[in-house]
Amino acid sequence: MLRSLSVEIVPVRNANVSIEERLRGKVFFLTLKRSSPGEREKLLNAAVDEDGAVNLLDSTTDPAEEALSLSSDDELNIANFISVDDAGTTNSFGPSSALHDPARTDKGIPSPRHSTTIEHIKNRLIANAALQRHLEHRLTRHATIAGEPTELALHLLNLHWARQHHTFLLTYRPAVMQDLECSGPYCSAFMLNAIFACSSKFSPRSAVRDDPDDASSVGRRFFKRCDELLSSDSLLDRPHISTIVGLILLGSTYNARGETSKGWLYTGYALRMVYDLGLHLDPKQTTEDPEEIEICRRVFWGAFVCDKLQSLYMGRPVAINLRDSQVSREFLDLYEEMEPFYPSALATGSSSRLDENMGHAIPRHSVSTFQRLCLLSKIMTTIINRFYVVGATFSNAQIDLLRIEQALQQWRDKLPPELDFQPWLSTSPAVQTPNIMVLHNVYHSLTILVHRPFISDDRLRSTATSGRSWEQCTVAARCITSIASVYKSTYGLTGAPFSESDA
């Protein structure tokens, strides 16, 4: 049986003991020698499990170094996990698979063009985003969009672009709206109906209800249409990026509606498709198209974040682990970063024009906020895997507590000033965008989740730690309450994001 982390203690003279294992043991004993009595006891408790096996790989790692790794990005070589067949088709069959065909030097993975600078690509993507935004008016020439009157369809799309989109950036607007016009690959009937279904919650119009007097009928026909398209078009048999986006949007909405089994399954299908399409490996290895790279990165990280939030919400294992993926968080289309946001427009459901209420506009900061949420989701993964799995033990949790606390603090310390929001301080902005408020409430929720096991009546309780953990949870809960109060007074809770209401 293969074991990657634990090895049985055996005599050194045994020829089967690898050099790596011997060195690992040597480092472990040197660490013990240099440790204080208290640290030594923690290391020994963490190293030996109930079966008598030892874990020397994790127990000798510097907590500060691991915390830095959690709150930053690592560069790994993923070339061995990309397969290119004789026809030049790229697949994501890893080296253990019989279907794996290593990329060759004469064909397969293209080399980057050295003459194309990052700054040039940024400018190109931003210019295209601005152009596509100006061309969106052409959609009004259509009588219907995805079976709905054009005016209603655009209303629901605008609600999506104003709300859900800015939290997870799953939908790349320039590609979606362009392909909606020309029937391209990044805008399918299924994805459109998923957007309509999820945006209906935010619409005050009776036209989105099957029964004008029944609030529970909001978006019902769109949900039904999505189910029909999944079946009639065999979408689960043919993975596609637009299907992934639609499934994740639906999964999150079903969870919020209390239909957790359906939400769990839909999101699960999407996450499997992420692997099948190779989105867990950075697209720069397989394509030079800047737009395709931007889309793939955004979809992967949007799926990654949703996976972690769903796992915490439902108390179930994650589908995508840190060790199973390597995708850059470098997003180059910054058009939406400084896009003006009008708090009064969101609160009233109107759509302010650029020349109205100009003094009340604040920048969206959508891209940088999402990048920080991606980093936070990496820490989220470790919290789930260390504290909220069946095999969690007290000794391991004690050691991991310090490491994860440090990671959260480093994440907080590196937060750019424009993304800060502490309404309990007089120096803080009076209001922030909803996506920034969500970011902070997720951070404070994670603080509670890290400390909650040490103050609750379960297997991780410790009287030595519970006092400090109780204080940390109390402070975090007050912060969440304060942020939620500002959100309510500014925007109201009727159209609150699902992640805000969950927090």
matplotlib code that plots the C-alpha trace (Angstrom):
import matplotlib.pyplot as plt

x = [0.0, 1.4, 1.7, 2.8, 3.0, 3.5, 6.1, 6.4, 9.4, 11.8, 15.5, 17.9, 19.8, 16.7, 17.6, 14.1, 14.3, 14.9, 17.5, 14.7, 13.1, 16.4, 17.0, 13.5, 14.1, 17.4, 15.8, 13.0, 15.4, 17.5, 14.3, 13.4, 16.8, 16.5, 12.9, 11.7, 10.0, 6.6, 7.4, 8.9, 5.8, 3.7, 6.0, 5.8, 2.1, 1.6, 4.1, 2.6, -0.9, -3.2, -1.8, 1.8, 2.8, 4.8, 4.3, 7.7, 7.0, 4.5, 5.7, 9.1, 7.8, 8.2, 4.7, 5.6, 6.8, 3.7, 1.5, 3.3, 2.7, -1.0, -1.3, 0.7, 1.1, 3.6, 5.0, 5.1, 6.0, 2.8, 4.2, 4.1, 0.4, -0.4, -0.9, -0.8, -1.8, -0.6, -3.3, -2.1, -5.1, -4.4, -5.8, -5.3, -4.3, -1.6, 1.6, 0.0, -2.6, -2.3, -3.9, -1.0, 1.0, 3.8, 4.1, 6.9, 9.3, 8.4, 4.6, 2.2, 2.7, 3.6, 6.3, 5.4, 6.1, 8.8, 7.9, 4.4, 4.7, 2.3, 1.5, 0.6, -1.8, -3.4, -4.0, -5.4, -7.8, -9.0, -9.5, -11.5, -13.6, -14.4, -15.3, -17.6, -19.3, -20.1, -21.4, -23.8, -26.6, -26.8, -28.6, -31.7, -32.3, -33.3, -36.9, -36.0, -33.0, -32.9, -36.7, -37.4, -38.4, -35.2, -36.1, -36.6, -33.6, -31.3, -32.9, -31.9, -28.4, -27.9, -28.8, -26.3, -23.5, -24.4, -24.5, -23.4, -20.7, -18.5, -18.1, -16.8, -16.0, -17.1, -18.6, -16.2, -18.4, -16.7, -16.7, -20.2, -21.9, -20.0, -20.9, -24.5, -24.6, -22.8, -23.7, -20.2, -18.9, -18.8, -22.6, -24.9, -28.7, -28.1, -25.8, -28.1, -31.1, -28.9, -28.1, -31.8, -32.8, -30.2, -30.8, -34.6, -34.2, -33.1, -35.8, -38.9, -40.8, -43.8, -42.7, -40.0, -42.7, -44.8, -47.5, -47.4, -48.9, -46.4, -42.9, -41.6, -42.3, -39.5, -37.4, -39.2, -39.4, -35.7, -34.8, -37.0, -35.6, -32.0, -33.0, -34.5, -31.4, -29.1, -31.1, -32.0, -28.6, -26.7, -24.6, -23.3, -21.7, -19.9, -18.0, -17.8, -16.8, -20.3, -21.8, -19.4, -20.4, -24.1, -23.9, -22.0, -24.4, -27.3, -25.6, -25.0, -28.6, -30.1, -28.1, -29.4, -33.0, -32.6, -32.4, -29.0, -28.8, -29.4, -27.0, -24.3, -24.7, -24.8, -21.7, -20.0, -20.7, -19.1, -16.0, -15.5, -15.7, -13.0, -10.6, -11.8, -11.1, -7.8, -8.7, -6.9, -3.6, -2.7, -3.9, -0.7, 0.9, -1.5, -2.6, -1.3, -4.7, -5.0, -8.8, -8.8, -6.2, -8.3, -11.5, -10.0, -8.2, -11.4, -13.6, -11.1, -10.8, -14.5, -15.1, -12.4, -13.9, -17.4, -16.2, -14.8, -17.8, -20.1, -17.9, -18.1, -21.8, -22.6, -19.8, -18.5, -15.1, -13.7, -13.5, -10.4, -7.4, -4.4, -2.0, -4.1, -4.0, -1.7, -3.4, -2.1, -4.2, -2.9, -5.9, -5.0, -8.3, -8.6, -11.5, -13.9, -11.3, -12.0, -15.5, -17.7, -20.3, -23.3, -24.5, -27.9, -28.5, -28.1, -30.2, -33.1, -32.7, -32.3, -29.4, -27.7, -26.1, -22.5, -23.4, -25.8, -24.7, -21.1, -20.0, -21.5, -19.7, -17.0, -14.6, -15.6, -12.2, -13.7, -10.4, -8.3, -11.1, -11.5, -7.8, -7.8, -10.8, -8.9, -6.0, -8.5, -10.0, -6.6, -6.6, -10.2, -9.1, -6.5, -9.1, -11.5, -8.9, -7.3, -10.3, -13.4, -12.6, -13.5, -9.8, -9.1, -7.2, -6.5, -2.7, -2.7, -5.3, -3.2, -0.2, -2.3, -4.1, -1.0, -0.1, -3.5, -3.8, -0.6, -1.8, -5.0, -3.1, -0.6, -3.6, -5.1, -1.8, -1.3, -4.8, -4.5, -5.9, -8.6, -10.0, -10.1, -13.3, -13.7, -16.8, -16.2, -13.2, -13.7, -11.0, -12.8, -14.9, -18.6, -19.6, -17.9, -19.0, -20.9, -18.1, -15.6, -18.1, -18.5, -14.7, -14.4, -17.2, -15.7, -12.4, -14.1, -16.1, -12.9, -11.5, -14.6, -14.2, -10.6, -11.3, -14.8, -13.6, -11.7, -14.7, -17.4, -18.2, -16.4, -13.2, -11.0, -11.9, -9.0, -9.4, -5.9, -6.9, -10.7, -10.3, -8.4, -10.4, -13.7, -12.3, -11.3, -14.7, -16.5, -14.5, -15.0, -18.8, -19.0, -17.1, -19.6, -22.5, -21.1, -20.5, -23.9, -25.5, -23.8, -24.9, -28.5, -28.6, -27.0, -28.4, -31.1, -31.0, -33.6, -31.0, -28.1, -25.6, -26.0, -22.5, -23.4, -26.6, -24.8, -22.1]
y = [0.0, 3.4, 6.0, 9.5, 11.0, 8.3, 5.6, 2.8, 3.1, 0.4, -0.3, 1.9, -1.2, -2.2, -1.8, -0.8, 2.4, 5.2, 7.9, 10.5, 8.8, 8.7, 12.3, 13.1, 11.2, 13.0, 16.4, 15.4, 14.4, 17.5, 19.6, 17.7, 18.4, 22.2, 22.4, 23.4, 20.7, 22.0, 22.2, 18.7, 17.2, 18.8, 17.5, 13.9, 14.0, 15.2, 12.7, 9.5, 8.5, 5.9, 3.1, 3.7, 5.2, 8.5, 11.6, 13.3, 15.3, 17.7, 17.8, 19.3, 22.2, 25.7, 27.0, 30.5, 29.1, 27.0, 30.1, 32.1, 29.3, 29.4, 33.1, 33.4, 31.7, 28.9, 28.1, 24.4, 22.6, 21.1, 20.0, 16.3, 16.5, 17.7, 15.1, 15.9, 13.1, 12.6, 14.9, 17.7, 17.5, 18.5, 16.5, 16.4, 12.8, 12.6, 10.5, 7.6, 7.2, 4.7, 7.5, 9.9, 11.0, 13.3, 16.6, 16.5, 19.2, 19.4, 19.8, 20.2, 22.9, 26.2, 28.4, 31.9, 34.8, 36.8, 39.9, 40.1, 41.8, 41.5, 45.2, 44.9, 41.9, 43.9, 46.9, 44.6, 42.9, 46.1, 47.7, 44.8, 44.8, 48.5, 47.9, 45.0, 47.0, 49.7, 47.1, 45.4, 47.8, 45.7, 43.0, 45.2, 44.5, 40.9, 40.1, 37.4, 36.1, 32.5, 32.3, 35.4, 38.9, 40.9, 43.6, 41.1, 39.0, 42.1, 43.2, 39.8, 39.9, 43.4, 42.2, 39.4, 41.8, 44.2, 41.5, 37.9, 38.4, 40.6, 38.1, 35.1, 36.4, 33.1, 34.9, 36.8, 39.6, 40.5, 36.9, 36.1, 39.2, 38.9, 35.2, 36.0, 38.2, 35.7, 32.3, 31.7, 28.9, 31.0, 31.7, 28.7, 28.5, 26.5, 29.1, 32.0, 30.3, 29.6, 33.3, 34.1, 31.6, 33.0, 36.6, 36.3, 36.5, 40.1, 41.3, 43.1, 42.2, 39.9, 38.6, 36.4, 34.6, 31.8, 32.9, 36.7, 36.1, 33.3, 34.4, 30.9, 30.7, 33.2, 31.9, 28.5, 28.3, 29.1, 26.3, 23.9, 24.9, 24.3, 20.7, 20.1, 21.4, 19.2, 16.2, 17.0, 18.3, 15.6, 18.4, 16.2, 13.9, 16.7, 19.0, 22.6, 25.9, 27.4, 24.2, 24.5, 28.1, 27.3, 24.3, 26.3, 29.2, 26.8, 24.8, 27.9, 29.0, 25.6, 25.5, 28.9, 27.8, 24.8, 22.2, 21.1, 17.7, 19.1, 22.0, 19.6, 17.3, 20.2, 21.8, 18.3, 17.8, 21.1, 20.4, 17.1, 18.9, 21.3, 18.3, 16.8, 20.0, 20.4, 23.8, 22.8, 23.3, 26.8, 27.4, 29.3, 25.8, 25.0, 28.2, 31.6, 33.2, 35.9, 35.8, 32.0, 32.2, 34.8, 32.8, 29.5, 31.1, 32.9, 29.8, 27.7, 30.0, 30.8, 27.0, 26.6, 29.3, 28.0, 24.5, 25.7, 27.7, 24.8, 22.5, 24.7, 25.3, 21.6, 20.2, 17.9, 17.3, 19.6, 18.4, 20.4, 20.3, 22.6, 19.8, 18.8, 22.1, 24.9, 27.9, 31.5, 34.2, 36.7, 38.2, 40.7, 42.3, 45.1, 46.9, 46.2, 47.1, 50.8, 50.6, 53.0, 51.5, 53.4, 52.2, 54.0, 52.3, 48.8, 49.7, 51.0, 48.5, 51.3, 51.6, 54.9, 56.5, 57.6, 61.3, 60.9, 60.8, 61.0, 62.1, 59.1, 56.5, 54.3, 51.9, 48.3, 46.8, 43.5, 41.9, 42.6, 41.6, 38.3, 37.7, 38.2, 35.8, 33.2, 33.4, 33.2, 30.1, 28.4, 29.0, 27.8, 24.5, 23.9, 24.8, 22.2, 19.5, 20.1, 20.8, 19.6, 16.1, 12.8, 12.1, 15.4, 14.9, 17.2, 17.1, 17.9, 20.7, 22.3, 22.6, 23.7, 26.4, 28.6, 28.0, 28.9, 31.9, 33.2, 32.6, 34.5, 37.4, 37.5, 37.6, 40.5, 42.4, 42.2, 43.5, 46.7, 49.8, 50.2, 46.8, 47.5, 47.9, 48.2, 50.2, 50.2, 52.5, 56.2, 56.1, 53.5, 54.3, 54.8, 52.2, 49.7, 47.6, 44.4, 42.2, 43.8, 43.4, 39.7, 39.3, 40.7, 38.6, 35.5, 36.3, 36.9, 33.7, 31.7, 33.1, 31.7, 28.3, 28.1, 28.6, 27.1, 23.5, 24.5, 26.0, 23.5, 20.2, 18.0, 16.0, 19.0, 20.8, 22.1, 24.1, 25.6, 27.0, 27.6, 31.0, 32.7, 30.9, 32.2, 35.7, 35.5, 34.1, 36.9, 39.6, 38.1, 37.7, 41.4, 42.3, 40.3, 41.9, 45.4, 44.7, 43.1, 46.1, 48.5, 46.3, 46.2, 50.0, 50.7, 48.0, 46.2, 42.4, 41.5, 41.3, 40.2, 37.8, 34.2, 34.3, 37.4, 35.9, 32.6, 34.4]
z = [0.0, -0.9, 1.8, 1.1, 4.6, 7.2, 7.6, 10.1, 12.5, 11.4, 12.1, 10.2, 8.9, 6.9, 3.2, 2.3, 4.3, 1.8, 2.1, 2.2, 5.2, 7.0, 6.4, 7.5, 10.7, 11.3, 10.9, 13.2, 16.0, 15.6, 15.9, 19.1, 20.5, 19.9, 21.2, 24.6, 26.7, 25.8, 22.1, 22.3, 23.7, 21.0, 18.3, 19.7, 20.1, 16.6, 15.1, 16.4, 15.5, 17.1, 15.0, 16.0, 12.7, 12.6, 10.5, 10.2, 7.1, 8.6, 12.2, 11.5, 9.3, 10.5, 11.2, 10.0, 6.7, 6.3, 7.1, 4.5, 1.9, 2.8, 2.4, -0.8, -4.2, -5.0, -8.5, -9.4, -12.5, -14.1, -17.4, -16.5, -15.9, -19.4, -22.1, -25.9, -28.3, -31.9, -33.2, -31.0, -28.7, -25.2, -22.3, -18.5, -18.1, -15.4, -15.5, -13.7, -16.4, -19.3, -21.4, -20.7, -23.7, -22.7, -24.5, -27.1, -28.0, -31.7, -31.1, -28.2, -25.7, -27.5, -26.1, -25.0, -27.4, -25.7, -27.7, -26.1, -22.7, -19.8, -20.0, -23.7, -23.0, -20.1, -22.4, -25.1, -22.8, -21.2, -24.6, -25.8, -22.6, -23.1, -26.8, -26.0, -23.3, -25.9, -28.3, -25.9, -27.0, -30.2, -28.3, -28.1, -31.8, -30.9, -30.2, -27.7, -25.8, -24.7, -25.1, -23.0, -24.2, -24.7, -22.3, -19.4, -20.4, -20.3, -17.0, -15.5, -17.1, -15.7, -12.2, -12.6, -13.7, -10.8, -8.0, -8.2, -10.9, -8.7, -5.9, -7.9, -11.4, -12.9, -16.0, -18.1, -19.4, -22.7, -23.9, -22.6, -24.1, -27.4, -27.7, -26.8, -29.9, -32.3, -30.7, -29.6, -27.2, -24.0, -23.8, -24.0, -23.5, -20.4, -18.8, -19.7, -18.1, -15.0, -14.8, -15.2, -12.5, -10.0, -10.8, -10.4, -6.7, -7.0, -9.4, -8.1, -11.3, -11.3, -14.8, -13.1, -11.1, -12.5, -10.0, -9.3, -5.9, -4.9, -4.0, -4.0, -7.8, -8.5, -11.4, -11.4, -15.2, -15.6, -13.1, -15.0, -18.3, -17.0, -16.0, -19.4, -21.2, -19.1, -20.2, -23.8, -24.7, -22.7, -21.1, -18.3, -20.9, -22.7, -20.3, -21.3, -19.5, -20.0, -18.4, -15.4, -14.9, -15.1, -12.7, -10.1, -10.2, -9.9, -7.1, -5.0, -5.5, -4.7, -1.5, -0.5, -1.3, 1.0, -1.8, -0.5, -2.2, -5.6, -4.9, -3.8, -6.8, -9.4, -7.9, -7.8, -11.5, -12.2, -10.1, -11.9, -15.2, -14.0, -13.8, -17.0, -18.9, -17.2, -15.7, -12.5, -14.5, -15.5, -19.1, -20.0, -20.5, -23.3, -25.0, -26.0, -26.3, -23.6, -23.5, -23.1, -20.3, -18.5, -18.8, -17.6, -14.6, -13.5, -13.9, -12.0, -9.1, -9.0, -8.8, -6.2, -3.9, -4.3, -3.5, -0.1, 0.8, 0.1, 2.0, 5.1, 4.7, 4.5, 6.7, 3.9, 2.3, -0.4, -4.0, -5.0, -2.7, -2.8, -3.8, -6.8, -8.7, -9.9, -11.4, -11.3, -9.7, -12.2, -13.9, -16.6, -17.6, -15.0, -16.7, -13.8, -11.1, -11.2, -12.6, -10.7, -8.4, -7.1, -3.7, -4.1, -7.4, -5.9, -2.9, -5.0, -7.8, -10.4, -12.9, -12.5, -15.5, -15.4, -15.3, -12.4, -8.7, -9.8, -6.4, -4.8, -6.9, -5.4, -7.3, -7.6, -7.1, -8.4, -9.6, -6.5, -4.2, -5.9, -5.8, -2.1, -1.8, -3.7, -1.2, 1.6, 0.1, 0.3, 4.0, 4.1, 2.6, 5.3, 8.0, 6.6, 6.2, 9.7, 11.9, 10.2, 8.9, 10.6, 11.4, 13.2, 16.4, 19.3, 19.1, 15.4, 15.9, 18.6, 16.4, 13.3, 15.3, 15.5, 11.9, 10.5, 12.9, 11.4, 7.9, 8.6, 10.2, 7.2, 4.9, 6.9, 7.1, 3.3, 2.5, 0.3, 2.0, -0.7, 0.3, 4.0, 5.8, 9.6, 10.2, 14.0, 13.4, 12.7, 10.0, 8.0, 4.9, 5.7, 3.1, 0.8, -2.2, -1.4, -2.6, -0.2, 2.7, 1.8, 1.7, 5.3, 6.7, 5.2, 6.9, 10.3, 9.8, 9.3, 12.5, 14.3, 12.5, 13.5, 17.2, 17.5, 18.0, 21.1, 22.9, 21.9, 23.5, 21.0, 20.6, 20.2, 23.4, 25.6, 28.8, 28.2, 24.8, 25.2, 27.0, 24.2, 21.5, 23.1, 23.1, 19.4, 18.4, 20.3, 18.6, 15.2, 15.8, 16.7, 13.5, 11.4, 13.1, 12.5, 8.8, 8.4, 10.0, 7.6, 4.7, 5.9, 6.4, 3.0, 0.7, 2.6, 3.1, 0.5, -2.2, 0.0, -1.6, -0.5, 1.1, 3.1, 4.5, 5.3, 7.3]

ax = plt.figure().add_subplot(projection="3d")
ax.plot(x, y, z, "-o")
ax.set_aspect("equal")
plt.show()
